[in-house]
Amino acid sequence: MIWYAAKVVVIQDAPHGGAKSGAAAMGRAFLTPKGGAKGAAAAAPHQRFFLGHDDDVCALAVHPDGVTVATGSSGRPPVAHVWRSDARPGPVGHLEAAASRVLPDKALFASLHGHERRVRCLDFSHDGKLLLSLGGDDFTTAFVWDWRRMVV
């Protein structure tokens, strides 16, 4: 499960490979592979954080591979980042424990700039080669990106 709040994107894996649904999506309970429910205290989820944005995240799209993610923000300038959600957090030294779950810089594939105001919407093509971004300007400017080469 992937969601965003303010400038942070959170990636949460189900514990023990179980699927989540309903209240589980909010972190209160989880379904185990055998279908039994467990409380959050009994089986905490694994979370990682992508902190690549300098302002509120407004859009999110998941690549057809299920691992690559695009997120867009309302920063100055607005940016769409394409990154790997399965990257392993790197060591962060003396920072607190939560910081050790921050995705490393190498998780970032591309930073796409071009919109005048926030990135309102993102979507990958069916084959994942292209990324559509819609801007929050008066004309709802649309760009179709070859995101691997970082060109429109």
Helices and strands as residue ranges (DSSP letters): E 2-5, E 8-13, G 15-17, G 22-26, E 29-31, E 37-39, E 46-50, E 57-62, E 68-73, E 79-84, G 97-101, G 105-107, E 108-113, E 119-124, E 131-135, E 142-145
